[in-house]
Amino acid sequence: MNGSSQVLHRHVVVIGEVRRASPSPMHCTSVESGHWYWKRTESDMHGTSSAGTPSAWLRQTGNAASPTSPYDGPDPEGFMVKSEIVSYLQRFAAFVAADLREGVTVHRLVHNGPGYRLLTSEGEILADHVVVATGGYHIPRRHADAPRLPGSTLQLDAREYKNPSSLPQGPVLVVGSGQSGCQIAEDLFLAGREVHLSIGSAPRSPRRYRGKDVVDWLDRMGYYSMSIADHPDPRTVRSKTNHYLTGRDGGREIDLRVRALEGMHLHGRLRSVGTDHISFHHDLTANLDQADAVYCRIRSSIDNWIAKEGIEAPEEAPYSPCWQPGPGEDPGLDLFHAPCSGDLVHRVSRRFPLDRCACF
């Protein structure tokens, strides 16, 4: 808090990062222009995002842009890279003409009669309406045994990762196979680093299927317009992590079995961490199979919708796994004889530990 006694009133306050909150101000401006638009950090608008050097928007540009501020570039089926994302968000903020405040922390949000009261790092605000667009992946949570790691092991949260050259030399362990974990593991692996990836229960998705980006198909099928109340399993869906895929290299899916064939070391979920040894659960096969099952269900749902609507679309061969883990227990990692360079831990969500990403 800055100690100011001034209490401001706004019709609408939006709390969240630009990427998540960007559609909201457009709808709010049709009601009243005097609303506030908040960001938790300054990274989005200034290109200082913690994403790696080749980072790209996960959705195609045509699907990722706001409906009232559409993408106006030359490649609506491409994937904007970091500089293009920042430029788009800056143009969007100028178009909305909202009172954009960056780097503001909202400490508390409470009911205040028919409206709301916000206690922030810049003072108190009263609002008639509040849109909370923080997402569910903004609070890192490290493994309980992380403090047992040697002091020489660099520990980072996923949001602190920049690029492969920012880490010391040596093998790297990424714990967590959500979007961040898989993309960071790929970034390091493609840069020639020795990478170990501890895989959890995160599902995966196709990137393109039967002639279109999967997001395009799911949008046409009404998946993204479905509310939680209309979902067949509303309680479970709240706790599910996002499917892993990437917008890198023009957009593609991530098949970790292919990476294993190429030399990436895959492990099950992290079990324990000691000063000289890291062990993993014996669930790698089950976790890979589960991710592939979701991948195949998405393809199947698109197949069914294409058939129902009578759409002509190119056929694709069924998915067949190209690699299987070997038999026996995973011996784990011996830190004494093969020390790792750093530890990146990313376990984010207020209520649900959806993703853990660790990099040693």
N, C-alpha and C positions, 0 to 999 in steps of 0.2 A: 504494500500500500504506500502511496506517496504522501499521505497525511493531509491531502486536500479535503476541505469540508464541503466542497461543491458536489451536489448530487445531480447527475445528468439524467434526463428522461429521453428514451427513444421508443419509437413504435415497434421496431423489430431489431433484435440483436442476434447476429449469427456468430457462434463460437466454433472455431475449427480452422484447420489448414485449408488453403485455397483449393487444393486438389479435391478435397472432399466437399467443401461448402460451396463451390463455384456455381452450381445451378440455383442455389437458394436465393441469392440477392436478386436474380433476374425475376423470379416470381414475386419477391417482396416489393420490388420497385413498381409493379403494377398496382400495388395497394397504396404505398406511400414512399416517397423518396427519402424521407429522413430516418433511415435505419442505420445501424452500425454493422460493420463486417469485420470480424476478428480473426487473427491468426495467432497460433501459439508460438511459432518461431518465425524467423525472418528468412529461412532458407529458400522457400518456394519462389519468392518474387525476385530474388537477387542471384539465382543460379548457384547458390552455395550448398546445394543439396548434398546429403551424405552418400548418395548413390555413387556407384563406381563410374569410371570414365565413360564406358559405352552405354550408359543407362538410357532406356527408352520407355515411353509410356506403354503400359501393358495392353491397352486397347487400341484398336485402329483409330486414326484421327477422326474419321467420320462418326464413330460411335462414342468417342471420349468427350467430344466437345459439348457445350451446353446447347440445348435446343434453340435458345434465343440468341446465342452467340456462336453460330456454327463455324466449323473449321473452314478457312478461306484459302488454304494452300493448294499446291498442285497435286498432292497425293493423298486423297481421302482414305485409301486403303493401306496406307503406310503407317509407320509408328514414329511419332515425334521423339526426337532425341532431346537431351536436357536443355540445350540452348533454345530449341523451338518451343518446348513446354513453357519455359520462363517467359519467352516473348509473348506467347498466347495468353498466359495468365496476366501479364502486364497490360495487354490490350483489353482483356476482359475487365480488369479492375477500372481502367479508364472509361470504358463504355458504361459500366454500371454506375460510376460516379458516386459510389458509396463512401462513407467516412471510414476508410480502411486504416486500421491500427495494427501494426506489426509488433511481434514480440511481447504481447500482453498475456499475462497469466490470469485466468479466472480461478480464484481461490474457492469461491462458494457460489452456489445458485440456489435460491430458496423462493417459495411462494410468497407473494406480497399482495394480499387481497386478490383481485382478479388478474393481476399481472405477476411480475417476477422482480427479484432484487438480486443484483450481481455484485459481489465483492471482488475487485480486481486489483492488479498491481498498479493501476492508474486511478484508482478511486472507486466510488460506488455509482452504480447505474440502476435506474428503474426502467423496466421494459414491459410493454404490453404483451409482446410475443418474443420467445427465444427459440432459435433453431440450434440444436447441439449437433455439430457435424465433425466431432473429433475422431470418429471411427473407433475401432476396438483394438488397435495395434500400436498404441502410443506409449505404453508403460513397459519397459524392459524388466524381465525377472530372471535373475541368474539361478543356476542350479545351486541347491543348498550346499553342495560340497565344493563349490568354486573357491572359497577361501583356503582350501587345503592345497591348492596348486602352488608350485614353487614360485618364489618371488621373481625369478628370472623369466617366468611365462607371462607374456603380455596378454591381458584380458581386455576385450573390447565388446561393447554392445553393437548389434548389427547397424544401428543408425549412425555409429561412429566410423563405420568402414568407408574408406575412400576409394582405394584401388589396390592392386597387388603390390605395387612398389612402396606403399605406405606401411607394409608389414615387414618385420625382420626376416632374414633368410631362414629357411628351414621348413619342415612339413607343417601343414595347416589342417586343423580339425574344425569343421563346421558342424555344429550340433543343431539339428532342426531342418526339416525338409519342406517347410512352407515356402512361399514365394521368395522371401528374402534369402533364406538359407540356400535354396537351390540356385538362385541367381548369383549369389556371392561365391558359392562353390564353383559354378561354371566360370565365373570371371577369373578366379584364381587358377583353375585348371587350364583354361585356354591361354593363360599367360605363362604356362610351363611350370607352375608350382605343384609340388606333391600334395594332394588333397585327400583328406579323409572326411567323409560325410556320415553323420549319425542321423538315421532316417526314422521319423516318427510316423504318425497316422495321417499326415496331410495327403489329400487326394490330388490327382493330376487331371489335366484337361487337354483335349486336342487343341491345336492352334487353328489349322484349316482342315475342313472336312467337306468332301463332296462339292468342291468349287467355291466355298465361302468361308470366311472367318467364323469360328464357332460362336463368337459373341453376336455376330450378325444373325446367325440361325436362331440362337436362343432369344434374341430380341424379337424376331419375327414370331416366334412361338409364344410370346407373352410372358416369358420367364421373369424378365426384369420389371414387369409391371405388377407382379404378384406381391401382395402384402404378406406380412408375417401371419396375419389372421387367416389368409386364404391358403397358406402352405399346408400340405398334408401332414407335416410333422413340425409344427411351430416351435415346440420346446427344444428339440434336437438341433434344428437348423441355426438357432441363435449361437450355439457353441461350436459350429463347424468352422474350420479354418478355410482360407481361400485355396483354390486349386493352383498348383504350380505350373507355370508356363512362362514365356518371355516375349517381350517386344524387340529383343535384340536381333541384329542381323536381318531386319525386315520382318521379324515376328516368326516364331517357331515354337513347337512344343518341346518339352524337356522329357526325355526318356532316360532315366538314370541307369537303366540296364545298358544302354549304348555307351554311356560314360564309363561304366565299369569295364566294358570290353576295351575301352581306350586307355584304361589305366587308373581311373579314379577308384579309391578304396571306399567301399560302402560298408556300413555297420548298422546294427539295430539301435534301438533307443539307448541313450546314455544311462548306465546303471549306477556307477560310482566313480568318484574321482579321488585319487590319493596323491601323495607327494611324488610317487614314482611310477604309478600305474593308473590307467583308465580302463574301465570295463564296460561292456555293452550287453544289453539283453539279447537273448537268442530269438529275435522276432523280425529279422531282416526280411526273410522270405515272405512272412505274413504281411508285413507293411508294404512291400513292393506289390504283392498280389492285390492287396486292398486298393492301392492307388490305381492299378491297372483296371480293376473292376469298375471303379467310378469312371475312368476314361472310356471304357467300353459301353457303360450305361449311357453316357452322354451321346456317344455315336449312335447307339441304338434308338435313343429318343428322337434324334434328328432323322434317322431312317424312317421311323414310324410316322413322323409329322410330314415328311416328304411324300410318303405313300398316301397318307390321308388327304393331303391337299392336291395330289396329282401333279406334283412339280417334277419337271425334268432336271435331273442333276447327275453328274458323272458318278459312276460306281467306284468304290474303293475296296481293296482287299481287307479281310478281317485282320485284326491285330494279332501278332504272334510274338511272345517274349523271345528276345534274342540272347538272354543271359540268365543264369540261375546261380544263386549263392552256393558255395561248396558245403558239403556236409560237416557236421561237428560244431562245437562251440567256437565262438569268436575269441581268440586269445587276448584281445584287447591291445592297448598301446603301452609299450614300455618306455616311460619318459626318461629313465636313467640311461639307456643305451641309444635311444633315438629321440632326443629332446625336441619338442615342438616350439615353434617361433612365437605363437601368441594364441590367446583364447578369446573368441568372439561369442558372447552369449546374448541371445535375443529371445526373450519369452514374453510376449506382449498380450495384454488384454486386462481390462479392469477385473473381470469376473472369470474369464476362461483362459487357462494357460494354453493358447492355441499354437504357439510356435516357439521353438527354442533354436537359436542359431549360435553356435559357438565356433570360434576359429582359433586354433592354437598355431 
